[in-house]
Amino acid sequence: MGTNEETIGALRGHLLPNYQPAPVVLTRGRGCRVEDVEGRSYLDMCAGIAVVSLGHSHPKLVAAIAEQAGRLMHTSNLYWNDKQLALGEELTRRTFGTRAFFCNSGAEANEALLKLARKWHHLHGRVERREIVCMDGSFHGRTMGAVSMTGQPKYHVGMEPLVPGIRHVPFGDLEALRAVVGPTTAAVLVEPVQGEGGVTVPPPGYLAGIRALCDERGALLFLDEVQTGIGRTGTFLAHEQLDVTPDAVSLAKGIAGGFPMGAMVCSEKLADGLPFGSHATTFGGNPLACAAALATLRILDDEKILENVRTVGAHLGARLEELASKHADLCEGARGLGLLRGVSLRAHVDARAMLMAAQGQGVLLSIAGGRVLRFSPPLVVTREEIDEGVALLDRTLSAPPAHAIKDAAE
Ligand SMILES: Cc1ncc(COP(=O)(O)O)c(C=O)c1O
């Protein structure tokens, strides 16, 4: 294999240009480090956008995947498989839910929520309850249902017509929600912390207020925990620390430690919502993905990883606060929960240029909400690795590239 530039130059023409990856070709990883084809190592504070929860190539996860690959990879849902059954039990034991549906991504998990909401009300004779209320700034995925629920118009342009019966209200504004939730509402869908929208934590009491409103008006409450779930914020699901219990959640990202998987988990009240034949996906709940998820959950317990998220996450929060006030000319502040955090840049700073400069210093981050440099490291990250990542960003902010500072006159 050639250099990063040679490899990209020779092969990028075979792919659609819908992504704009950083100009490095990653080829291996271990723990919180990844390496490119030139042998350069990076500290990975992105973790595949909050996915690689156990770090790269955790030996026990690798072994579990290899073992299952050699035993049985796929059966379809025409047959039971032992791993899907075990994972259903394992996930419902850990959550408010009693039933699980498995799929392959976060978008698909949200599609399942959308269909569940409508079908469940329909089956119970409330055919007028069709509407899904979502939040401005939210992100729920890119399939048509999920992107229609996503509250960011830039993802809708040219994709219309969107799925009808979906409306948006400002995030964090209970009064706005009160004005629209009514007899035609099937469900309210909200992220406990908006991830892609900019690592935005809602005001205290907001989710509990939505719960009370949904109960009062007969609507379901769904949480999108694709990004916040599976330990990312310090509890298994984020809602556990936010004083609210949903009727259903969507999960994906970290659920199988990096192996592609999504899930929807709901309470017993909704167990009849998707009856036989109403919803399906060929790969959903395949034994290989389920074995990866089972191993991930076991390792989370064995290595007490949630405790790590709480202590190291608090440390990251404190370090980012310090960093933001040290560079107050460039940063507005720090925000987030657990190991999902970010530094918000001021409007005159070009986030992509800063991201690239940080990468040049050797740390991988991601951008959320256009202006937030997001840290979503593996959940096994140490204080020392956090300190290293923050120091590399500090170095970047101390000497920002000239093109990262937009002309005030622009
Ligand atoms: C909160 C949330 N929901 C849904 C999705 C979509 O997940 P996927 O890209 O796996 O379809 C994402 C992805 O970033 C997300 O952050």
Ligand as a Chemical Component Dictionary entry (heavy atoms), coordinates in Angstrom:
data_LIG
# 
_chem_comp.id                   LIG 
_chem_comp.type                 NON-POLYMER 
_chem_comp.pdbx_formal_charge   0 
_chem_comp.three_letter_code    LIG 
# 
loop_
_chem_comp_atom.comp_id 
_chem_comp_atom.atom_id 
_chem_comp_atom.alt_atom_id 
_chem_comp_atom.type_symbol 
_chem_comp_atom.charge 
_chem_comp_atom.model_Cartn_x 
_chem_comp_atom.model_Cartn_y 
_chem_comp_atom.model_Cartn_z 
_chem_comp_atom.pdbx_ordinal 
LIG C1 C1 C 0 -28.889 10.295 18.003 1  
LIG C2 C2 C 0 -28.666 9.570  16.713 2  
LIG N1 N1 N 0 -29.677 8.888  16.170 3  
LIG C3 C3 C 0 -29.537 8.212  15.021 4  
LIG C4 C4 C 0 -28.339 8.218  14.342 5  
LIG C5 C5 C 0 -28.212 7.474  13.047 6  
LIG O1 O1 O 0 -27.465 6.328  13.243 7  
LIG P1 P1 P 0 -26.872 5.544  11.972 8  
LIG O2 O2 O 0 -25.866 6.435  11.347 9  
LIG O3 O3 O 0 -26.306 4.288  12.577 10 
LIG O4 O4 O 0 -28.022 5.258  11.062 11 
LIG C6 C6 C 0 -27.247 8.926  14.871 12 
LIG C7 C7 C 0 -25.972 8.959  14.157 13 
LIG O5 O5 O 0 -25.136 9.794  14.380 14 
LIG C8 C8 C 0 -27.418 9.618  16.080 15 
LIG O6 O6 O 0 -26.417 10.332 16.633 16 
# 
loop_
_chem_comp_bond.comp_id 
_chem_comp_bond.atom_id_1 
_chem_comp_bond.atom_id_2 
_chem_comp_bond.value_order 
_chem_comp_bond.pdbx_ordinal 
LIG C1 C2 SING 1  
LIG C2 N1 SING 2  
LIG C2 C8 DOUB 3  
LIG N1 C3 DOUB 4  
LIG C3 C4 SING 5  
LIG C4 C5 SING 6  
LIG C4 C6 DOUB 7  
LIG C5 O1 SING 8  
LIG O1 P1 SING 9  
LIG P1 O2 DOUB 10 
LIG P1 O3 SING 11 
LIG P1 O4 SING 12 
LIG C6 C7 SING 13 
LIG C6 C8 SING 14 
LIG C7 O5 DOUB 15 
LIG C8 O6 SING 16 
# 
